[in-house]
């Protein structure tokens, strides 16, 4: 499965990468826009979420940063990030719930350490069932 949607400056790329000898299958959801990149990857070993804002987040390396996210018009939910440089990573304990929340959603808002960003998730909606199946979600 491969999807690219959006303008030349902002788009989603969905890749369902088959298992190879020594590794399992992976589902990669990546959003790219001028200077920023948001990636969600899931496999049998878990979920990985990263966001690169295109600038260095001014926080101590590898220390948890409290943030929030909001799905569509729902309530804000807590989330923790770490920032070893220009890229921030969702803490492992939040990543699976975060992915479950965005599968099938229309809009995602994230806020942490001076970063505020809204993502249009509608291009991913046709793949919600595939995301849930590949990522072993109820």
C-alpha positions as CSV (number, residue, x, y, z in Angstrom):
1,X,0.0,0.0,0.0
2,X,1.4,3.4,-0.9
3,X,-0.5,6.7,-0.6
4,X,0.7,10.2,-1.4
5,X,-1.8,12.9,-0.8
6,X,-1.6,16.7,-0.5
7,X,0.1,19.5,-2.3
8,X,3.7,19.5,-3.4
9,X,4.6,21.2,-0.2
10,X,2.6,19.0,2.3
11,X,1.8,15.4,1.9
12,X,1.3,12.0,3.6
13,X,3.1,8.9,2.5
14,X,1.8,5.5,3.7
15,X,4.1,2.5,3.2
16,X,3.2,-1.0,4.1
17,X,6.6,-2.7,4.0
18,X,6.5,-6.5,3.8
19,X,8.6,-8.6,6.2
20,X,12.1,-9.5,5.2
21,X,14.4,-12.2,6.6
22,X,15.4,-11.2,10.1
23,X,12.8,-8.4,10.4
24,X,9.0,-8.1,10.6
25,X,6.6,-6.1,8.5
26,X,6.3,-2.4,9.1
27,X,3.7,0.2,8.5
28,X,5.2,3.7,8.0
29,X,3.0,6.9,8.0
30,X,5.0,10.0,7.2
31,X,3.9,13.6,6.8
32,X,6.3,16.0,5.2
33,X,5.9,19.7,4.7
34,X,8.5,22.5,4.2
35,X,11.0,21.9,7.0
36,X,8.9,19.5,9.1
37,X,8.4,15.8,9.3
38,X,5.9,13.7,11.4
39,X,6.4,9.9,11.4
40,X,4.5,7.0,12.9
41,X,5.9,3.5,12.4
42,X,4.4,0.3,13.8
43,X,5.6,-3.3,13.7
44,X,5.3,-6.4,15.8
45,X,7.8,-4.8,18.2
46,X,5.8,-1.7,18.9
47,X,5.0,1.9,17.8
48,X,7.4,4.7,17.2
49,X,6.4,8.3,16.8
50,X,8.7,11.2,15.9
51,X,8.3,14.9,14.9
52,X,10.9,17.2,13.5
53,X,9.8,20.8,13.5
54,X,12.7,22.0,11.3
55,X,14.3,23.8,14.2
56,X,16.0,22.8,17.4
57,X,13.7,22.4,20.4
58,X,15.3,24.2,23.3
59,X,15.2,21.6,26.0
60,X,17.7,19.4,27.9
61,X,18.6,16.3,25.9
62,X,16.7,13.1,26.6
63,X,14.6,14.6,29.4
64,X,10.8,14.1,29.3
65,X,8.8,17.1,28.0
66,X,5.2,17.3,29.0
67,X,2.8,18.1,26.1
68,X,-0.7,17.6,24.9
69,X,-2.5,16.4,21.9
70,X,-6.1,16.7,20.7
71,X,-8.0,14.6,18.2
72,X,-10.7,16.4,16.2
73,X,-12.7,18.4,18.7
74,X,-12.1,16.1,21.6
75,X,-10.5,16.8,24.9
76,X,-6.8,17.5,25.2
77,X,-4.8,14.4,26.3
78,X,-1.3,14.4,28.0
79,X,1.7,13.1,26.1
80,X,5.4,13.1,26.9
81,X,8.2,13.7,24.4
82,X,12.0,13.5,24.5
83,X,14.2,15.8,22.3
84,X,17.7,14.7,21.7
85,X,18.1,17.4,19.0
86,X,16.0,18.6,16.2
87,X,13.6,15.6,16.4
88,X,11.2,14.9,19.2
89,X,10.0,11.4,20.1
90,X,6.8,10.3,21.8
91,X,7.7,8.4,25.0
92,X,7.0,4.7,24.5
93,X,4.3,4.5,27.1
94,X,2.2,7.0,25.1
95,X,3.0,5.9,21.5
96,X,0.5,3.0,21.1
97,X,-2.5,5.0,22.6
98,X,-1.5,7.9,20.5
99,X,-1.6,5.8,17.3
100,X,-4.9,4.2,18.3
101,X,-6.4,7.7,18.7
102,X,-5.2,9.1,15.4
103,X,-6.3,6.0,13.3
104,X,-9.5,7.1,11.6
105,X,-9.4,10.7,13.0
106,X,-9.7,13.8,10.9
107,X,-7.4,16.2,12.7
108,X,-4.5,16.1,15.1
109,X,-3.2,19.0,17.2
110,X,0.1,18.6,19.1
111,X,1.7,21.1,21.6
112,X,4.9,20.8,23.5
113,X,8.0,22.9,24.2
114,X,7.0,25.9,22.1
115,X,5.8,23.6,19.3
116,X,2.1,23.9,18.2
117,X,1.1,22.0,15.0
118,X,-2.2,20.8,13.5
119,X,-2.2,17.9,11.0
120,X,-5.0,17.0,8.5
121,X,-5.4,13.3,9.0
122,X,-8.2,12.9,6.4
123,X,-5.9,11.4,3.8
124,X,-5.2,8.5,6.2
125,X,-8.9,7.8,7.0
126,X,-9.3,5.2,4.2
127,X,-6.4,3.3,5.8
128,X,-7.8,3.2,9.3
129,X,-8.7,-0.5,9.2
130,X,-5.3,-1.4,7.8
131,X,-3.5,0.7,10.5
132,X,-5.5,-1.1,13.2
133,X,-4.8,-4.5,11.7
134,X,-1.1,-4.0,11.0
135,X,-0.6,-2.4,14.4
136,X,-2.6,-5.0,16.2
137,X,-5.2,-2.6,17.7
138,X,-8.5,-3.7,19.1
